[in-house]
Amino acid sequence: MVNGFQLTANSNLNKLPDNAPLDVVFQDEFLIAINKPHGLLVHKSSIANDTDQFAVQILRDQIGQRVYPLHRLDRKTGGILLFALLEELNGIMQKQFSENRIKKQYQAIVRGYTPDEMEIDYPLKRDDGVVQEAFTRFSTLDRVETSFSVGKHPTSRYSHILLQPETGRMHQLRKHMAHVFHPIIGDRPHGCNKQNKFFLDHFQMNTMLLHASRLDFVHPVTQTPVTIEAEFQPEFRRMYQTLGFSESRP
């Protein structure tokens, strides 16, 4: 018994089939994490009427038990999505997220050459008008200059960045990168419409180049450190290679 939860080796632990539709990147008796594809909603939403596929539903059917999403990713964002397998853990883990005790890392491809490092301390307004403090830091992993033109310059420049949000506001990374004039490619409505149209017309890319790559936290039951990492989804990797970023970086 640890923190009120019974530890039993491999007890009722569902094994996934080799052809599982969702990529499970972490699983024990208490938590499970997937590498969410771009375009997949976390759960049902009143504003999403164009699909009947949701991560909660697919994962529940895949492992044969209920799952409880502990945070959210935008529909167009790929990467790590963490669930509890026990309802009792839901509140505990959501509190860790809200108190910033779970460290999150994202990777993105953005317009322009970004500085080596940058901190963005810029409050964001919720839909109800409430203004909240928001803080993001990022570092630049790689930069490329392409031969195609999107706008007035004969070439186009892009950066591959590592983002670490210190707060968890709605669309925080998207809004912060747009605020510093380095919008994430494929971001609507905060990004650059000209860039997004070019990528759609020339590369048939209709997603957003934002990927949740890593979570670090203390396990709520075993109290051991946990690190979860997820590789790029295929569409992110395709654009990464198309733009000519170094293959040694990811």
C-alpha positions as CSV (number, residue, x, y, z in Angstrom):
1,M,0.0,0.0,0.0
2,V,1.5,3.3,-1.1
3,N,-0.4,6.6,-0.7
4,G,-3.6,4.7,-0.2
5,F,-3.2,2.6,-3.4
6,Q,-2.6,-1.1,-3.5
7,L,0.5,-2.1,-5.5
8,T,0.2,-5.5,-7.1
9,A,2.6,-6.6,-9.8
10,N,0.9,-6.7,-13.2
11,S,-2.5,-7.0,-11.6
12,N,-5.3,-6.4,-14.2
13,L,-2.7,-4.7,-16.4
14,N,-4.1,-4.8,-19.9
15,K,-1.6,-5.7,-22.6
16,L,-2.0,-3.9,-25.9
17,P,-2.2,-5.7,-29.3
18,D,0.7,-5.2,-31.7
19,N,-1.6,-3.3,-34.1
20,A,-3.0,-0.9,-31.5
21,P,-4.4,2.2,-33.2
22,L,-2.9,4.6,-30.5
23,D,0.8,4.6,-29.7
24,V,1.2,4.0,-25.9
25,V,4.4,5.5,-24.7
26,F,4.0,4.8,-21.0
27,Q,1.8,2.5,-18.9
28,D,1.6,1.0,-15.4
29,E,-1.3,0.1,-13.2
30,F,-2.2,3.7,-12.5
31,L,-1.3,5.9,-15.5
32,I,-1.1,5.6,-19.2
33,A,0.2,8.0,-21.8
34,I,-0.2,8.0,-25.6
35,N,1.5,9.8,-28.4
36,K,-1.6,11.6,-29.7
37,P,-1.8,12.1,-33.5
38,H,-2.4,15.6,-34.9
39,G,-6.1,16.1,-35.6
40,L,-7.5,13.9,-32.8
41,L,-9.7,15.4,-30.2
42,V,-9.2,14.5,-26.6
43,H,-12.9,14.1,-25.8
44,K,-16.3,15.0,-27.2
45,S,-16.9,18.7,-27.7
46,S,-20.0,20.7,-28.6
47,I,-18.0,22.6,-31.2
48,A,-16.7,19.5,-32.9
49,N,-19.4,17.9,-35.1
50,D,-17.1,16.6,-37.9
51,T,-15.9,13.4,-36.1
52,D,-16.9,10.6,-33.9
53,Q,-13.3,9.7,-33.0
54,F,-11.9,10.9,-29.6
55,A,-8.8,9.9,-27.8
56,V,-10.7,9.0,-24.6
57,Q,-13.0,6.6,-26.5
58,I,-10.4,5.0,-28.6
59,L,-8.0,4.4,-25.7
60,R,-10.8,3.0,-23.5
61,D,-11.8,0.5,-26.2
62,Q,-8.2,-0.3,-26.9
63,I,-7.2,-1.3,-23.4
64,G,-10.7,-2.4,-22.2
65,Q,-11.1,0.0,-19.2
66,R,-12.1,3.5,-18.4
67,V,-9.5,6.3,-18.7
68,Y,-9.4,9.8,-17.2
69,P,-7.7,12.5,-19.2
70,L,-5.4,14.5,-16.9
71,H,-4.8,17.5,-19.2
72,R,-5.6,18.5,-22.7
73,L,-3.9,19.1,-26.0
74,D,-5.3,21.1,-28.9
75,R,-6.8,19.1,-31.7
76,K,-4.0,20.0,-34.0
77,T,-1.2,19.4,-31.5
78,G,0.5,16.0,-31.4
79,G,2.4,14.3,-28.6
80,I,2.1,13.1,-25.0
81,L,-1.4,12.9,-23.6
82,L,-1.6,11.5,-20.0
83,F,-4.5,9.6,-18.5
84,A,-5.3,8.1,-15.1
85,L,-6.5,4.5,-14.9
86,L,-8.1,5.1,-11.5
87,E,-10.7,7.8,-10.8
88,E,-9.1,8.5,-7.5
89,L,-5.9,9.6,-9.2
90,N,-7.7,12.1,-11.4
91,G,-7.9,14.9,-8.9
92,I,-4.4,14.3,-7.5
93,M,-2.8,14.5,-10.9
94,Q,-4.8,17.4,-12.1
95,K,-3.7,19.3,-9.0
96,Q,-0.1,18.5,-10.0
97,F,-0.7,20.0,-13.4
98,S,-2.4,23.1,-12.0
99,E,0.4,23.7,-9.5
100,N,3.0,23.3,-12.3
101,R,4.6,20.3,-10.6
102,I,4.5,18.5,-13.9
103,K,7.2,19.8,-16.2
104,K,6.1,20.0,-19.9
105,Q,8.3,20.4,-23.0
106,Y,7.0,21.0,-26.5
107,Q,8.8,21.3,-29.8
108,A,7.5,23.5,-32.6
109,I,8.5,24.9,-36.0
110,V,7.9,28.6,-36.2
111,R,8.3,31.4,-38.7
112,G,11.6,33.3,-38.8
113,Y,14.9,33.0,-37.0
114,T,14.3,32.9,-33.2
115,P,16.8,34.1,-30.7
116,D,18.9,31.4,-28.9
117,E,16.9,31.8,-25.8
118,M,13.9,33.8,-24.8
119,E,11.4,34.3,-21.9
120,I,7.9,35.5,-22.6
121,D,6.1,37.0,-19.7
122,Y,2.8,38.1,-21.2
123,P,-0.6,37.9,-19.6
124,L,-3.4,36.3,-21.6
125,K,-7.1,37.0,-21.5
126,R,-9.7,34.2,-21.2
127,D,-12.9,34.1,-23.2
128,D,-14.8,35.5,-20.2
129,G,-12.4,38.5,-20.1
130,V,-10.4,37.4,-17.1
131,V,-6.7,38.2,-17.5
132,Q,-4.2,35.6,-16.3
133,E,-0.5,35.6,-15.8
134,A,1.3,33.5,-18.4
135,F,5.0,32.6,-18.7
136,T,6.9,30.6,-21.4
137,R,10.6,30.1,-22.0
138,F,12.0,28.7,-25.2
139,S,15.4,27.8,-26.7
140,T,16.3,27.4,-30.4
141,L,17.4,24.0,-31.5
142,D,18.0,24.7,-35.2
143,R,17.4,27.2,-38.0
144,V,16.9,26.8,-41.7
145,E,16.6,29.1,-44.7
146,T,14.7,27.6,-47.6
147,S,14.8,28.4,-51.3
148,F,11.0,29.1,-51.6
149,S,9.4,32.5,-50.9
150,V,6.4,33.2,-48.8
151,G,6.0,37.0,-49.0
152,K,8.4,39.8,-50.1
153,H,11.7,38.0,-49.4
154,P,13.3,35.6,-52.0
155,T,13.8,33.0,-49.3
156,S,12.0,31.9,-46.1
157,R,13.4,31.2,-42.7
158,Y,12.2,28.8,-40.0
159,S,13.3,27.8,-36.5
160,H,12.9,24.5,-34.6
161,I,12.4,25.4,-30.9
162,L,12.0,23.8,-27.5
163,L,9.2,25.4,-25.4
164,Q,8.8,25.1,-21.7
165,P,5.5,26.7,-20.4
166,E,5.5,27.6,-16.7
167,T,1.8,28.2,-16.7
168,G,-1.0,26.3,-18.4
169,R,-3.3,28.8,-20.1
170,M,-5.5,28.1,-23.0
171,H,-3.5,28.3,-26.3
172,Q,-0.6,29.7,-24.3
173,L,2.2,28.6,-26.6
174,R,0.4,29.6,-29.7
175,K,-0.5,33.0,-28.4
176,H,2.9,33.7,-27.0
177,M,4.8,32.7,-30.2
178,A,2.4,34.9,-32.2
179,H,3.0,37.8,-29.7
180,V,6.8,37.7,-30.4
181,F,6.2,37.5,-34.2
182,H,7.3,33.9,-34.5
183,P,4.0,32.1,-35.0
184,I,3.8,28.4,-35.1
185,I,3.3,27.1,-38.6
186,G,-0.2,25.8,-39.2
187,D,-1.7,27.7,-36.2
188,R,-5.1,29.1,-36.8
189,P,-6.3,31.6,-35.8
190,H,-3.2,32.9,-34.0
191,G,-0.6,32.2,-36.7
192,C,0.2,33.6,-40.1
193,N,-2.5,33.0,-42.7
194,K,-0.1,33.5,-45.6
195,Q,2.3,30.8,-44.2
196,N,-0.5,28.5,-43.5
197,K,-2.0,28.8,-47.0
198,F,1.4,28.2,-48.6
199,F,2.0,25.1,-46.6
200,L,-1.5,23.8,-47.4
201,D,-1.2,24.6,-51.1
202,H,2.4,23.4,-51.7
203,F,2.9,20.7,-49.1
204,Q,-0.7,19.6,-48.5
205,M,-0.1,20.2,-44.8
206,N,-3.3,20.9,-42.8
207,T,-2.0,20.5,-39.2
208,M,0.0,22.5,-36.7
209,L,3.7,22.0,-36.2
210,L,3.5,21.8,-32.4
211,H,4.4,18.6,-30.6
212,A,4.2,17.7,-26.8
213,S,7.6,15.9,-26.5
214,R,8.2,15.3,-22.8
215,L,6.6,15.2,-19.3
216,D,8.5,15.0,-16.0
217,F,6.8,14.4,-12.7
218,V,6.8,12.4,-9.5
219,H,4.5,9.4,-9.7
220,P,1.5,10.0,-7.4
221,V,1.6,6.4,-6.0
222,T,5.1,5.1,-6.1
223,Q,6.7,8.6,-5.5
224,T,9.4,7.8,-8.0
225,P,10.5,10.2,-10.8
226,V,8.8,9.6,-14.2
227,T,10.0,10.9,-17.6
228,I,7.8,10.3,-20.6
229,E,9.0,11.1,-24.1
230,A,7.3,10.9,-27.5
231,E,8.7,11.0,-31.0
232,F,7.4,13.3,-33.7
233,Q,4.2,12.2,-35.4
234,P,4.6,11.4,-39.1
235,E,3.3,14.7,-40.4
236,F,5.6,16.7,-38.1
237,R,8.6,14.6,-39.2
238,R,7.7,15.0,-42.9
239,M,7.7,18.8,-42.6
240,Y,10.8,18.7,-40.5
241,Q,12.6,16.8,-43.2
242,T,11.0,18.8,-46.0
243,L,12.3,22.1,-44.6
244,G,15.8,20.7,-44.2
245,F,16.3,20.7,-40.4
246,S,19.2,18.6,-39.0
247,E,18.2,15.0,-38.4
248,S,20.4,14.9,-35.3
249,R,18.3,17.4,-33.5
250,P,15.1,15.5,-32.5
